[in-house]
Amino acid sequence: MSNIKILDKNHVYEVTNTDGHTKSIISFMKKDEAGNVTPGITNEDVIRVLINRLRGLNNEFPCNENKVAIKGLAVALQALQRRTEDRVKRGVEGKLEK
């Protein structure tokens, strides 16, 4: 993670771009104990972006490694979706509860 700086643990990251100078900020949504929400993206959003990008690249430059990466990301997305479904069933989705 040498090109990634954690600005707010588990929520905001600064990534040095490939030029070595400019930076991108990735901000995930955050909910505090009082229920206040700071808008941001979700893990699922990032995975969907990566799947889309890899599929597009694989159309132009097909290779087995892209297919494996897409499959792995799809598995991760499914796991997070199952986690959300479970949390909804238990009535804890959107709450700071296990």
Backbone torsions as a table, in degrees:
resi	resn	phi	psi	omega
1	MET	NA	33.8	-175.5
2	SER	-66.2	-25.3	179.2
3	ASN	-99.4	11.6	179.9
4	ILE	-118.7	129.4	177.4
5	LYS	-116.4	128.3	178.4
6	ILE	-84.1	118.7	-179.8
7	LEU	-96.4	-31.9	177.0
8	ASP	-146.5	107.1	-172.2
9	LYS	-42.2	125.2	178.0
10	ASN	69.7	2.7	-174.6
11	HIS	-132.1	-39.3	-176.6
12	VAL	-132.2	129.6	-177.6
13	TYR	-129.5	142.5	173.1
14	GLU	-110.2	125.2	-177.6
15	VAL	-116.2	126.4	175.3
16	THR	-76.1	125.9	-178.1
17	ASN	-69.7	172.1	-175.0
18	THR	-64.3	-16.9	177.3
19	ASP	-77.0	-9.2	178.0
20	GLY	83.5	-2.2	-175.3
21	HIS	-125.2	-55.2	-177.1
22	THR	-73.2	158.6	-174.1
23	LYS	-128.0	149.9	172.4
24	SER	-119.3	144.4	177.9
25	ILE	-108.6	131.4	174.3
26	ILE	-113.3	119.0	-178.0
27	SER	-118.1	122.5	177.3
28	PHE	-95.9	151.1	177.4
29	MET	-60.0	151.1	-176.8
30	LYS	-142.8	134.3	176.3
31	LYS	-121.7	131.5	179.4
32	ASP	-97.8	176.2	-176.6
33	GLU	-57.3	-29.7	-178.9
34	ALA	-81.7	-4.7	179.8
35	GLY	91.4	3.8	177.3
36	ASN	-72.7	136.5	-177.7
37	VAL	-114.9	129.1	171.0
38	THR	-98.1	120.5	-177.7
39	PRO	-61.4	151.8	177.3
40	GLY	178.3	-176.1	179.8
41	ILE	-88.1	171.5	177.9
42	THR	-114.1	167.1	174.4
43	ASN	-57.3	-41.4	-179.1
44	GLU	-61.6	-38.8	177.3
45	ASP	-58.7	-47.7	-177.9
46	VAL	-62.8	-43.2	-179.7
47	ILE	-63.9	-42.3	178.6
48	ARG	-61.5	-39.9	176.9
49	VAL	-62.0	-46.0	-179.4
50	LEU	-63.7	-40.7	177.4
51	ILE	-61.8	-46.0	179.8
52	ASN	-60.1	-45.9	-179.5
53	ARG	-62.6	-46.4	-178.8
54	LEU	-66.1	-37.4	176.9
55	ARG	-62.9	-44.0	178.3
56	GLY	-62.0	-45.4	178.7
57	LEU	-65.5	-37.5	-179.5
58	ASN	-67.6	-29.2	175.2
59	ASN	-65.4	-35.4	-179.8
60	GLU	-85.7	-39.0	-175.7
61	PHE	-133.3	71.6	-174.7
62	PRO	-63.2	139.0	173.4
63	CYS	-160.6	158.3	-178.3
64	ASN	-63.5	-36.0	-178.9
65	GLU	-62.0	-39.2	175.9
66	ASN	-61.8	-44.2	-179.8
67	LYS	-61.5	-42.1	178.7
68	VAL	-64.2	-43.5	179.8
69	ALA	-63.6	-43.1	178.7
70	ILE	-61.2	-44.2	179.6
71	LYS	-63.0	-43.4	178.6
72	GLY	-62.7	-41.7	178.2
73	LEU	-66.5	-37.4	178.0
74	ALA	-64.0	-39.2	176.9
75	VAL	-63.5	-43.7	178.8
76	ALA	-62.5	-42.4	179.4
77	LEU	-63.0	-43.1	178.2
78	GLN	-62.0	-41.0	178.9
79	ALA	-62.1	-43.1	179.3
80	LEU	-68.1	-35.6	176.8
81	GLN	-65.9	-41.1	176.3
82	ARG	-63.6	-38.5	177.5
83	ARG	-60.0	-46.4	179.5
84	THR	-62.5	-45.5	178.5
85	GLU	-57.5	-43.2	178.8
86	ASP	-63.6	-43.0	-179.9
87	ARG	-65.1	-37.4	177.1
88	VAL	-63.7	-46.6	179.6
89	LYS	-59.1	-36.8	-178.6
90	ARG	-85.6	-4.6	178.0
91	GLY	75.4	22.6	-179.5
92	VAL	-113.8	-0.3	179.0
93	GLU	-62.9	133.4	-178.7
94	GLY	84.0	1.6	179.3
95	LYS	-117.0	155.3	177.4
96	LEU	-85.6	62.1	179.4
97	GLU	-132.1	154.9	178.0
98	LYS	-84.2	NA	NA
